[in-house]
Amino acid sequence: VAFGAVDGKPDYEWAEGATLRLYGLADGASAAAEVPRLGAGPDAAPALAVVVRRSGSSYEVRARGAGLSWSLELIGPDYSAAAAAVEGARLEPIEGGLRVTPSAPDAPFALRLG
């Protein structure tokens, strides 16, 4: 689920500061999200596209887009900052889970839980 960073108006670069929330990804599964560009047509490349793949306790995250800042929130009881390690991103505990912010917007990162 994608959430924008601006609540006061509809016309802004939706991917800038976007937060993507991921709930309970099953082992072996993947999830993808795209955030469109403001004013772009239906066939235009998205401003942000993110794919998360889970293998056991490891998560691989790949993003492509316009180099805009974004973050991923892992929501649920299985996500704990105390039991997590990450390469290429910063971890922050949040209510109900964990926020991961990539070091570089379009750079992949890896996360290992427990």
MARVEXGU-405705 format. One record per atom (N, C-alpha, C, O): x, y, z; residue in three letters. Coordinates in pm, whole numbers, plus 50000, padded with zeros to 5 digits. Example, Ala and Ser with C-alpha at 12.3 -4.5 7.8 and 13.67 -1.06 7.14 Angstrom:
<titors>
513194943150780ALA;512304955050780ALA;513204967050780ALA;514244966850846ALA;512854977550708SER;513674989450714SER;512905000350787SER;513415011450804SER;
</titors>
This chain:
<titors>
500854988350000VAL;500005000050000VAL;500905012350000VAL;501815013250082VAL;500655021749910ALA;501465033949901ALA;500725045649965ALA;499515047349946ALA;501475053750039PHE;500935065850102PHE;501805077650059PHE;503025076750062PHE;501165088550019GLY;501895100549980GLY;502335108550101GLY;501865106350213GLY;503245117850078ALA;503805125950186ALA;503035139050207ALA;503275146050306ALA;502115142350116VAL;501405155050123VAL;499905152350137VAL;499325144850059VAL;499285158450238ASP;497855156550260ASP;497015168350212ASP;495815166950191ASP;497645180050193GLY;496895192350167GLY;496515195150025GLY;495705204150001GLY;497055187749928LYS;496725190449788LYS;496975177849705LYS;497815169649742LYS;496255176149593PRO;496425164149513PRO;497515165049407PRO;497945154849353PRO;497975177249376ASP;498915178949265ASP;500335181549314ASP;500775192949328ASP;501035170649341TYR;502445171049380TYR;503095158449327TYR;502405149349282TYR;504405157849331GLU;505105145749283GLU;504845134649384GLU;505505134049489GLU;503905125749354TRP;503415115749449TRP;504505106749505TRP;504415102449620TRP;505525103849428ALA;506575094649474ALA;507545101249573ALA;508205094249649ALA;507655114549572GLU;508595121349662GLU;508155119649806GLU;507095124349846GLU;508975112749885GLY;508665110450025GLY;507595099850048GLY;507065098750159GLY;507265092049945ALA;506235081749958ALA;506635071250061ALA;507815068350081ALA;505625065750127THR;505815054650219THR;505065042650164THR;503865043550138THR;505755031550148LEU;505125019150104LEU;504995010150225LEU;505975008050297LEU;503795004850250ARG;503574996050365ARG;503374981750317ARG;502614979050224ARG;504074972750384LEU;504014958550350LEU;503534950950473LEU;504094952350582LEU;502504942950455TYR;501904935350564TYR;502104920450540TYR;501614915150440TYR;502814913550629GLY;502874898950632GLY;503194892050501GLY;502394883950454GLY;504334894850442LEU;504734888150318LEU;505144873750350LEU;506014871550434LEU;504534864150284ALA;504814849850308ALA;506184846050253ALA;506684852050159ALA;506784835950314ASP;508064830850267ASP;507934826250122ASP;506984819150087ASP;508874830250038GLY;508864826649896GLY;508034835849809GLY;508004834349687GLY;507354845349871ALA;506474854449795ALA;507184867449761ALA;508254870549815ALA;506584874949672SER;507074888249639SER;505874897749633SER;504734893549613SER;506174910549649ALA;505144920849641ALA;505724932449560ALA;506914935249568ALA;504884938949482ALA;505334950149399ALA;504364961749413ALA;503174959849434ALA;504904973849401ALA;504084985949403ALA;504674996049306ALA;505894996949290ALA;503795003649244GLU;504225014449155GLU;503495027149194GLU;502325026949231GLU;504215038249186VAL;503635051449210VAL;503765059149079VAL;504885061149031VAL;502655063449020PRO;502715070248890PRO;503315084248901PRO;503375090149008PRO;503745089248787ARG;504225103148777ARG;503025112448768ARG;502025109148704ARG;503125123848829LEU;502075133848822LEU;501875138048677LEU;502825142048610LEU;500645137148628GLY;500325141648494GLY;500745132248382GLY;500545135448265GLY;501305120848415ALA;501755111448312ALA;500585103048262ALA;499625100648335ALA;500685098848139GLY;499665090248081GLY;499755076048133GLY;500715072548202GLY;498775067648100PRO;498725053948151PRO;499885045148104PRO;500185035148169PRO;500535048547994ASP;501635040547943ASP;503005045747986ASP;504035039947950ASP;503045056548063ALA;504305062448107ALA;504945053948217ALA;504255047048292ALA;506265054648224ALA;506985047648331ALA;506605053848465ALA;506395065948473ALA;506515045648571PRO;506155051148702PRO;507285059748759PRO;508445058348720PRO;506935068648850ALA;507955076648920ALA;508735067849016ALA;509905070449043ALA;508085057449068LEU;508715048149161LEU;508115034349142LEU;506895032849138LEU;508965024249131ALA;508525010249125ALA;509395002349221ALA;510625003049213ALA;508764994949312VAL;509494987449414VAL;509024972949413VAL;507824970149403VAL;509984963649424VAL;509674949449436VAL;510394944249560VAL;511584946749579VAL;509654936949644VAL;510204930749765VAL;510034915749750VAL;508934910949722VAL;511124908249769ARG;511094893649765ARG;511544888149899ARG;512534892749956ARG;510804878349950ARG;511164872250078ARG;511624858050056ARG;511014850349981ARG;512734854450123SER;513244840850126SER;513634837950270SER;514694842350316SER;512804830550342GLY;513054828050484GLY;512994841050561GLY;511984848050557GLY;514084844350630SER;514124856750708SER;514784868150631SER;515004878950686SER;515104865850503SER;515764876050421SER;514774882450324SER;513924875850265SER;514924895650311TYR;514104903350219TYR;515034910750126TYR;515974917450171TYR;514794909749996GLU;515554917149895GLU;514624927849839GLU;513514924849796GLU;515094940349839VAL;514264951549793VAL;514964958349677VAL;516124962349688VAL;514254959649566ARG;514784966549448ARG;513814977549409ARG;512604975649409ARG;514384989149377ALA;513565000649338ALA;514145007049213ALA;515345006649189ALA;513255012849133ARG;513695020849019ARG;512745032649010ARG;511565031749043ARG;513295043548964GLY;512435055348953GLY;513235067848927GLY;514305067548866GLY;512695078648974ALA;513225091948943ALA;514235096749047ALA;514555108649050ALA;514735087949131GLY;515715092049231GLY;515105099749347GLY;515795107449414GLY;513815097849370LEU;513105104949477LEU;513165096949607LEU;513215084649604LEU;513165103849721SER;513225096949850SER;511935089349876SER;510855093749836SER;512045077949945TRP;510885069749981TRP;511285060650097TRP;512465059850131TRP;510305053950157SER;510615044450263SER;509635032650256SER;508575033550195SER;510045021750320LEU;509245009550327LEU;508935006850473LEU;509835006650557LEU;507665004750505GLU;507275000950640GLU;506814986450640GLU;505894982850566GLU;507444978350723LEU;507054964450741LEU;506174964250865LEU;506634967150975LEU;504894960750847ILE;503924961650954ILE;503494947550997ILE;503104939350914ILE;503574945051128GLY;503134932251182GLY;504014927551295GLY;505094933151317GLY;503564917451368PRO;504304912851486PRO;505654906451456PRO;506484905251547PRO;505904902251334ASP;507174895651300ASP;508324905451277ASP;509464901151263ASP;508024918351273TYR;509044928251237TYR;509524935651361TYR;508764942651428TYR;510814933951392SER;511404940151511SER;512774945751477SER;513624938551423SER;512994958451508ALA;514294964751480ALA;515414958151559ALA;516554957551512ALA;515114953051678ALA;516144946851762ALA;516664934051698ALA;517794929951724ALA;515854927651615ALA;516244914951555ALA;516474916251405ALA;516324906551331ALA;516834928251360ALA;516984930451217ALA;518374935651183ALA;519004942651263ALA;518844932151065ALA;520094937351011ALA;519814941550867ALA;519044935050796ALA;520434952450825VAL;520174957450691VAL;521474962250628VAL;522364967250697VAL;521564960650497GLU;522684965950418GLU;522094975250313GLU;521204971250238GLU;522584987650308GLY;522134997050206GLY;520925005250245GLY;520295011450159GLY;520575005250375ALA;519415012850420ALA;519535015650570ALA;520425010350637ALA;518625023950620ARG;518585027450762ARG;517305021750822ARG;516235022550761ARG;517415015850943LEU;516265010151014LEU;515765019751121LEU;516535026951183LEU;514455019651141GLU;513845027651246GLU;512625020251299GLU;511725016951221GLU;512565017451429PRO;511365011051482PRO;510195021051479PRO;510365032951507PRO;509025016051444ILE;507805024151443ILE;506715016251513ILE;506865004251536ILE;505635022751545GLU;504515015751607GLU;503995005051512GLU;503605008051399GLU;503994992751556GLY;503484981751475GLY;504484975551381GLY;504124966351307GLY;505734980151381GLY;506684974051288GLY;508004981051277GLY;508604985051377GLY;508454982551155LEU;509804987251125LEU;509784995650998LEU;509154991750900LEU;510475007150998ARG;510615015450878ARG;512025013750825ARG;513005014250900ARG;512135011650694VAL;513425010150628VAL;513505020950520VAL;512635021850433VAL;514555029250527THR;514755039950430THR;516045037150355THR;517115036450416THR;515985035650223PRO;517185032450147PRO;518225043650154PRO;517885055450159PRO;519495039850153SER;520595049650154SER;520585058050027SER;520895070050032SER;520245052049916ALA;520105058949788ALA;518755054649728ALA;518455042649729ALA;517955063849678PRO;516575060549635PRO;516445049049538PRO;515505041249549PRO;517365047549443ASP;517235037149343ASP;518155025249369ASP;518245016249285ASP;518845024949483ALA;519775014149513ALA;519045002449581ALA;518185004749666ALA;519374990149544PRO;518774978549612PRO;519314977549755PRO;520394982449785PRO;518544971049841PHE;519044968049975PHE;518524954650022PHE;517534949449969PHE;519194949050122ALA;518834936050177ALA;518574937450326ALA;519254944950396ALA;517584930250373LEU;517164930650513LEU;517044916350564LEU;516494907750496LEU;517564913850684ARG;517434900650746ARG;516814902450883ARG;517274910550964ARG;515764894750907LEU;515064895351036LEU;515424883251120LEU;515634872251069LEU;515484885351250GLY;515684874851351GLY;516674864751313GLY;516924855351389GLY;
</titors>
